[in-house]
């Protein structure tokens, strides 16, 4: 990580490995915030790794009969006029035909007021949602909007705030003590601020002290989680150790045999050196996160950078 990141500039990076025997190693380089060295237990944003958690939550609710992933989304959200052929499974697989159509407008709105709170209705206004008036695409098309609708379906099916459902159904059973739904629940520890060039001078600036609520609530169930390396490793252990979802649900989640981009339900087969390796990555203003699990070796790797730097898949 240090060789990749280098010693100059601000920001830092963290790497963690969870071994089959239960051991965990975490190492850091650089700063978490200006003048504060990065620490092994820093609370960090993980971006779209949130989607993996949301897929697990949805499958757990399927296992318990709260919903069926092959149900039409319209059954839970009848007022949105969604094509009846769009199922919960298709949302999880990014094959629903939904698209994030106007990201420039979203970014402009966030820049204008980084402390604002987005509501679901505002996010849906920026998207293109198939309404059944013409055949929808069933091709893979990565879209945050699909996972926003997953969150809305969960709230409809449970009658409960999705952050509370996630905590009850996934975070607590998996014994994750450092993972929180930023923007939707209180985060008891400081979140590592990202670093990005704000003024165009070619040098990174810390986002320390700049509100992140607009980014958090715009990401919502598609990317607002914060976590720690140890928690991400523990999450992988719980998922692949068959302790949070059924064997059938895990098979559905990790079935990438016929899927475009080797995507299952909320997770990718990133295929390192020809091996099957499941993982996901996430990024946002000033950070990038990766996690990967090799089921054959029962080993998990995590890498997060507090900068624009994208860590290559090869690292994890």
C-alpha positions in Angstrom: 0.0 0.0 0.0 2.8 2.4 0.9 4.6 1.6 -2.4 1.4 2.3 -4.3 0.4 5.4 -2.4 3.8 7.0 -1.9 5.0 9.2 0.9 4.0 12.6 -0.5 0.8 14.6 -0.3 -1.9 14.4 2.3 -4.3 11.6 3.1 -3.5 8.0 3.6 -4.4 4.4 3.1 -5.2 1.3 5.1 -4.9 -2.4 4.3 -6.3 -5.4 6.2 -6.2 -9.2 5.7 -8.4 -11.7 7.5 -6.9 -15.2 7.5 -8.7 -18.6 7.6 -7.5 -19.2 11.2 -9.3 -16.1 12.3 -6.3 -13.9 12.5 -6.4 -10.3 11.2 -3.6 -8.0 10.2 -4.2 -4.3 9.5 -1.6 -1.7 8.4 -1.8 2.0 7.7 0.2 4.7 6.0 -0.3 8.5 5.9 -2.8 10.6 7.7 -6.5 10.1 8.6 -6.9 13.9 9.0 -4.4 16.7 8.8 -1.8 16.1 11.5 -3.5 12.8 12.7 -1.8 9.6 11.6 -4.1 6.9 10.1 -5.1 4.2 12.7 -6.1 0.6 12.3 -9.6 1.1 13.6 -10.4 4.3 11.7 -14.1 4.7 10.7 -14.0 5.0 6.9 -16.5 5.5 4.1 -16.9 2.3 1.9 -19.2 3.6 -0.8 -20.8 1.0 -3.0 -19.7 -1.8 -0.8 -23.0 -0.7 0.8 -24.7 -2.5 -2.0 -23.3 -5.9 -0.9 -24.7 -5.3 2.6 -28.1 -4.3 1.1 -28.1 -7.5 -1.0 -27.4 -9.6 2.1 -30.2 -7.8 4.0 -32.7 -8.3 1.1 -31.8 -12.0 0.9 -32.1 -12.4 4.7 -35.6 -10.9 4.5 -36.4 -13.3 1.7 -35.2 -16.2 3.9 -37.5 -15.2 6.7 -40.5 -14.7 4.4 -40.8 -10.9 4.7 -40.5 -10.5 1.0 -39.7 -12.6 -2.1 -36.9 -11.4 -4.4 -38.9 -12.4 -7.4 -41.8 -10.2 -6.4 -42.6 -7.2 -8.7 -41.2 -4.0 -7.2 -44.6 -2.4 -7.9 -46.2 -4.7 -5.3 -44.3 -2.7 -2.6 -44.1 0.7 -4.3 -47.4 0.9 -6.2 -47.4 4.7 -6.5 -44.2 4.9 -8.6 -45.7 3.5 -11.8 -42.8 0.9 -12.2 -43.1 -1.7 -14.9 -44.6 -4.8 -13.4 -41.8 -7.0 -14.9 -39.2 -5.2 -12.7 -38.5 -7.5 -9.8 -36.5 -7.1 -6.6 -34.0 -9.6 -8.0 -33.5 -7.5 -11.1 -32.7 -4.4 -8.9 -30.1 -6.4 -7.0 -28.6 -7.7 -10.3 -28.6 -4.3 -12.1 -30.8 -5.7 -14.8 -34.0 -3.8 -14.1 -33.6 -1.2 -16.9 -33.3 1.7 -14.4 -30.6 4.2 -15.1 -29.0 7.1 -13.2 -29.8 9.6 -15.9 -28.8 12.9 -14.6 -25.7 12.7 -12.4 -24.4 16.1 -13.4 -27.5 17.7 -11.9 -27.0 15.7 -8.7 -23.3 16.7 -8.4 -24.2 20.4 -9.0 -26.8 20.2 -6.3 -24.4 18.6 -3.8 -21.7 21.3 -4.6 -24.3 24.1 -4.1 -25.2 22.8 -0.6 -23.1 20.0 0.8 -25.0 20.1 4.0 -28.5 19.4 2.5 -30.5 16.2 3.0 -31.8 14.4 -0.1 -35.1 12.6 0.0 -35.9 9.5 -2.1 -38.4 11.4 -4.2 -35.6 13.8 -5.3 -33.3 11.0 -6.2 -35.9 9.3 -8.3 -36.6 12.5 -10.2 -33.1 12.3 -11.5 -33.5 8.7 -12.8 -35.1 7.0 -15.7 -37.5 4.3 -14.4 -39.2 1.9 -16.8 -43.0 2.3 -16.7 -44.1 -0.5 -19.0 -44.9 1.7 -21.9 -42.2 0.0 -23.9 -40.0 -3.1 -23.5 -37.4 -2.5 -20.8 -33.7 -3.4 -21.1 -32.7 -6.5 -19.2 -29.0 -5.9 -19.8 -26.6 -5.2 -17.0 -26.6 -1.4 -16.3 -25.0 -0.3 -13.0 -27.3 2.1 -11.3 -27.5 3.6 -7.8 -31.2 4.1 -8.3 -31.9 0.4 -8.3 -30.5 0.1 -4.8 -32.4 3.2 -3.7 -35.5 1.3 -4.7 -34.2 -1.7 -2.8 -34.1 0.4 0.3 -37.6 1.7 -0.4 -38.9 -1.9 -0.9 -37.4 -2.9 2.4 -39.0 0.0 4.3 -42.3 -0.9 2.7 -42.1 -4.6 3.5 -41.0 -4.1 7.1 -42.7 -0.8 8.0 -39.3 0.2 9.5 -36.5 2.6 8.7 -34.0 0.7 6.5 -31.1 1.7 8.7 -32.8 0.1 11.7 -33.6 -3.1 9.7 -30.0 -3.3 8.5 -28.7 -3.0 12.1 -31.2 -5.6 13.4 -30.9 -8.1 10.6 -27.2 -7.9 9.5 -25.0 -5.7 11.6 -25.9 -7.1 15.0 -26.1 -10.8 13.9 -22.7 -10.5 12.2 -21.3 -8.7 15.3 -20.2 -5.6 13.5 -19.5 -2.9 16.0 -17.9 -0.3 13.8 -20.3 -0.2 10.9 -22.9 2.6 10.6 -25.4 4.0 8.1 -24.1 7.6 7.7 -26.8 10.1 7.2 -29.4 7.8 8.5 -28.2 7.1 12.0 -25.7 8.6 14.5 -22.0 7.6 13.9 -20.3 7.7 17.3 -16.8 8.0 16.0 -15.2 10.6 13.7 -15.4 9.5 10.0 -12.1 9.8 8.2 -12.4 12.8 5.8 -11.4 12.3 2.2 -8.9 14.4 0.3 -9.5 15.9 -3.1 -8.3 18.8 -5.2 -11.0 21.4 -4.3 -9.4 24.5 -5.9 -7.9 23.1 -9.1 -4.3 23.8 -8.1 -3.2 20.2 -8.7 -2.8 19.5 -4.9 -5.2 17.6 -2.7 -7.2 19.4 0.0 -8.7 17.8 3.0 -12.5 17.6 3.2 -12.1 17.9 7.0 -14.8 20.2 8.3 -16.8 20.2 5.1 -20.4 18.8 5.4 -20.8 15.4 3.8 -24.5 15.0 4.5 -25.6 15.7 0.9 -23.3 13.0 -0.4 -24.4 10.6 2.3 -28.1 11.0 1.7 -27.7 11.1 -2.1 -25.9 7.7 -1.8 -28.3 6.3 0.8 -28.8 2.6 0.4 -26.4 2.6 -2.6 -23.4 3.9 -0.8 -23.6 5.6 2.6 -22.1 3.0 4.9 -19.0 3.6 7.0 -17.0 0.8 8.5 -13.6 -0.4 9.6 -11.2 -3.0 8.1 -11.9 -5.4 10.9 -15.7 -5.1 10.4 -15.5 -5.7 6.7 -13.4 -8.8 7.3 -15.9 -10.0 9.9 -18.8 -9.3 7.5 -17.1 -11.5 4.8 -16.7 -14.2 7.4 -20.3 -14.1 8.4 -21.5 -14.0 4.8 -19.3 -16.8 3.4 -19.5 -18.8 6.7 -23.3 -19.3 6.1 -24.3 -17.5 9.3 -26.4 -14.6 7.9 -28.2 -16.0 4.8 -29.2 -19.4 3.6 -27.0 -21.6 1.3 -29.5 -21.0 -1.5 -29.4 -17.3 -1.0 -25.6 -17.3 -1.0 -25.7 -19.3 -4.2 -28.0 -16.8 -5.8 -25.9 -13.9 -4.6 -22.6 -15.4 -6.0 -23.9 -16.9 -9.2 -22.0 -14.9 -11.9 -21.9 -17.8 -14.4 -24.2 -16.1 -17.0 -24.0 -12.5 -15.7 -22.5 -9.6 -17.6 -19.5 -8.1 -15.8 -19.4 -11.1 -13.6 -21.9 -9.5 -11.2 -24.2 -11.6 -9.1 -26.5 -9.9 -6.5 -24.6 -7.0 -5.0 -21.2 -8.6 -5.5 -18.7 -9.3 -8.3 -16.5 -12.1 -9.1 -13.3 -10.1 -9.6 -11.3 -13.2 -10.6 -7.8 -12.6 -9.4 -5.2 -14.8 -11.1 -7.9 -17.1 -12.5 -9.3 -17.8 -9.0 -12.9 -17.1 -8.1 -12.7 -14.1 -5.8 -15.8 -12.3 -4.7 -15.8 -8.6 -3.8 -16.9 -5.1 -4.4 -15.5 -1.6 -4.4 -16.8 1.9 -3.7 -15.7 5.5 -4.0 -16.8 9.0 -3.5 -15.4 12.5 -3.1 -11.9 11.9 -1.6 -11.9 8.1 -0.9 -11.9 4.7 -2.6 -12.6 1.3 -0.9 -12.1 -2.3 -1.9 -12.9 -5.7 -0.4 -12.3 -9.2 -1.7 -12.9 -12.7 -0.4 -11.3 -15.8 -1.7 -13.6 -18.7 -0.7 -11.0 -21.4 -1.5 -8.4 -19.8 0.8 -11.1 -18.5 3.2 -9.2 -15.2 3.2 -10.4 -11.6 3.0 -8.5 -8.5 2.0 -9.6 -4.9 2.4 -7.9 -1.7 1.1 -9.1 1.9 1.5 -7.5 5.1 0.4 -8.3 8.5 1.8 -7.6 10.2 -1.5 -8.7 10.1 -5.1 -6.2 7.2 -5.6 -8.0 4.1 -7.0 -6.3 1.0 -5.6 -6.0 -1.7 -8.2 -7.9 -4.9 -7.8 -4.6 -6.7 -7.8 -3.8 -5.3 -4.4 -6.8 -7.0 -2.9 
